[in-house]
Amino acid sequence: MPDFALERGCEGIVCGIDEAGRGPLAGPVVAAAVILDRRKIPRRLRHELDDSKKLNAEERDEFALMIRQCAVKIGIGAASVREIERINILQATFVAMRRALMRMGVMPDIALIDGNQPPPLPCAVKTVIGGDGLSLSIAAASVIAKTTRDKLMRALALRYDGYGWMTNVGYATEEHRAAILSLGPTRHHRMSFAPLQLSLVFEEGLAD
């Protein structure tokens, strides 16, 4: 379970940064930057917060509310599908992370990043493989990023019926793949991703 061991090993203001949405076939990639007040974090959050992928939707929503209530600062950034197509998903993820950091309104002394590739940020960076399962700050960022992106995709689902985004939030489920074949892609689909290229050999144009 994540704790504050990594944060205690750093000097100054520490924030955690994580992203959601690198793998889906549709929608933006979203990043969150979170600075937690270690003295005010609720006991339940301290003992039960984990990597967002290990939590169910109800737990993520509940923890996201608790994080927003106890965080010193939260910043959220995104990179659009157009940006993903232009600069690739890794670089777009870095763009989203930088935007999240800049939108906190406070520059931390160091950012703890989930993964092994450091984004170019205007502060010190420490990458941590599996960081969302080790650092409470990164785990908090993973929950904020995930819940924010899921909410966005569910809003898009109201405008683009038939793709199952209310539940698959853009990921390559069987339902989603079948919808792309029958309805065609939308402007929110990542056309450069291999599954879309393979399934759209007979492309019929973008759905409105």
C-alpha positions in Angstrom: 0.0 0.0 0.0 1.3 3.5 -0.7 2.6 5.7 2.1 4.6 8.9 2.6 8.0 7.2 2.7 9.1 8.7 -0.7 7.8 12.1 0.2 9.7 12.1 3.5 12.9 11.4 1.6 12.5 14.6 -0.4 13.2 18.2 0.6 10.7 21.0 0.3 7.3 20.9 -1.3 6.5 17.6 -2.9 3.7 16.8 -5.4 2.6 13.6 -7.0 1.8 13.5 -10.7 0.0 10.7 -12.7 -2.0 10.4 -15.8 -5.1 8.5 -17.1 -5.9 7.6 -20.6 -2.7 6.6 -22.4 -4.2 3.3 -23.8 -7.8 4.1 -24.9 -8.8 4.4 -28.5 -10.7 7.6 -27.9 -10.6 10.7 -25.8 -7.8 12.9 -24.3 -5.0 11.9 -22.0 -5.5 13.6 -18.6 -2.9 14.3 -15.9 -3.3 15.5 -12.3 -0.7 17.0 -9.9 -1.5 16.8 -6.2 0.1 18.3 -3.1 -1.2 16.6 0.0 -1.1 18.0 3.5 0.4 15.0 5.4 -0.9 16.3 8.7 -4.6 16.6 7.6 -5.1 13.5 5.4 -8.0 11.4 6.8 -7.1 8.1 8.4 -9.2 6.2 5.9 -7.4 7.8 3.0 -4.1 7.2 4.5 -4.8 3.5 5.0 -7.0 2.6 2.0 -6.0 4.9 -0.9 -4.2 3.0 -3.6 -3.4 2.9 -7.3 -6.7 4.0 -9.1 -6.6 0.8 -11.2 -7.0 -1.3 -7.9 -10.1 0.6 -6.8 -13.6 0.3 -8.1 -15.5 3.3 -9.5 -17.4 3.9 -6.2 -14.1 4.0 -4.2 -12.4 6.2 -6.7 -15.3 8.8 -6.6 -15.3 8.7 -2.8 -11.6 9.1 -2.5 -11.5 11.8 -5.1 -13.9 13.9 -3.0 -11.7 13.3 0.1 -8.5 14.2 -1.7 -10.1 17.5 -2.9 -11.0 18.3 0.6 -7.6 17.7 2.1 -5.2 18.6 -0.7 -3.1 21.7 -0.4 -3.2 22.1 -4.2 -4.6 20.2 -7.2 -3.8 20.9 -10.9 -5.4 19.1 -13.8 -4.2 19.2 -17.4 -5.1 17.4 -20.6 -3.8 16.8 -24.1 -6.4 16.5 -26.9 -6.7 13.8 -29.4 -5.4 16.2 -32.0 -2.2 16.7 -29.9 -1.9 13.0 -29.4 -2.0 12.4 -33.1 0.5 15.2 -33.8 3.2 14.5 -31.2 2.5 10.9 -30.1 0.9 9.6 -26.9 4.1 9.8 -24.7 4.8 13.4 -25.6 1.1 14.3 -25.2 1.2 12.7 -21.7 4.2 15.0 -20.9 2.2 18.0 -22.1 -0.7 17.1 -19.9 1.6 16.6 -16.9 3.2 20.0 -17.4 -0.3 21.7 -17.7 -1.4 20.0 -14.5 1.7 21.2 -12.7 1.3 24.8 -14.0 -2.4 24.9 -13.0 -1.7 24.2 -9.4 -0.6 27.8 -8.9 2.3 26.7 -6.7 5.6 25.3 -8.0 6.8 22.3 -5.9 10.4 21.7 -5.2 10.1 18.1 -6.6 7.5 16.1 -8.5 7.2 12.4 -8.0 6.1 10.8 -11.3 4.7 7.4 -11.9 6.8 5.5 -14.4 10.3 5.5 -15.6 10.4 8.4 -18.2 10.8 11.9 -16.8 8.7 14.6 -18.4 10.4 18.0 -19.0 9.0 20.0 -16.0 10.2 23.3 -14.4 11.0 21.6 -11.1 13.1 18.6 -10.0 11.6 15.3 -11.0 11.8 11.8 -9.5 10.4 8.9 -11.5 9.0 5.9 -9.6 8.1 2.7 -11.3 4.8 1.5 -9.8 4.7 4.9 -8.0 0.9 4.9 -7.7 1.2 1.9 -5.5 4.1 3.3 -3.4 3.4 7.0 -2.9 0.2 8.5 -1.5 0.8 11.7 -3.4 1.0 9.8 -6.7 -1.9 7.6 -5.8 -4.0 10.7 -5.1 -3.0 12.1 -8.5 -3.9 8.8 -10.2 -7.4 8.9 -8.6 -8.0 12.6 -9.6 -6.8 12.0 -13.1 -8.9 8.8 -13.6 -12.1 10.2 -12.2 -11.7 13.5 -14.1 -11.2 11.6 -17.4 -14.0 9.2 -16.8 -16.4 12.0 -16.1 -15.3 13.7 -19.4 -15.8 10.5 -21.4 -19.3 9.9 -19.9 -20.2 13.5 -20.9 -19.1 12.7 -24.4 -21.1 9.5 -24.4 -24.3 11.6 -24.2 -23.3 13.2 -27.6 -21.9 10.1 -29.2 -24.4 7.3 -28.7 -23.5 3.7 -29.5 -19.8 3.5 -28.6 -20.3 2.5 -25.0 -18.2 5.3 -23.6 -20.5 5.5 -20.5 -18.9 2.3 -19.3 -15.7 1.6 -21.4 -14.6 5.4 -21.3 -12.9 5.0 -24.6 -11.0 1.7 -24.0 -10.8 -1.0 -26.7 -13.6 -3.3 -25.4 -15.3 -5.6 -27.8 -18.4 -3.4 -27.8 -16.3 -0.3 -28.7 -14.5 -2.1 -31.5 -17.8 -3.3 -33.0 -19.3 0.2 -32.8 -16.3 1.6 -34.7 -16.8 -0.9 -37.4 -20.6 -0.3 -37.7 -20.7 3.5 -37.0 -17.3 4.7 -38.1 -14.9 6.7 -36.0 -15.6 10.1 -34.4 -13.3 13.1 -34.2 -12.5 11.9 -30.7 -10.9 8.6 -31.9 -7.1 8.3 -32.1 -6.7 7.3 -35.7 -3.0 6.7 -35.3 -3.5 3.8 -32.8 -3.0 0.4 -34.4 -6.4 -1.1 -33.6 -8.2 1.8 -35.4 -5.9 1.5 -38.4 -6.6 -2.2 -38.7 -10.3 -1.9 -38.2 -10.7 0.9 -40.7 -9.2 -0.5 -43.8 -12.5 0.4 -45.5 -12.8 3.9 -43.8 -16.1 5.5 -44.6 -15.3 8.9 -43.1 -15.7 10.5 -39.6 -19.0 10.4 -37.8 -20.3 13.9 -37.0 
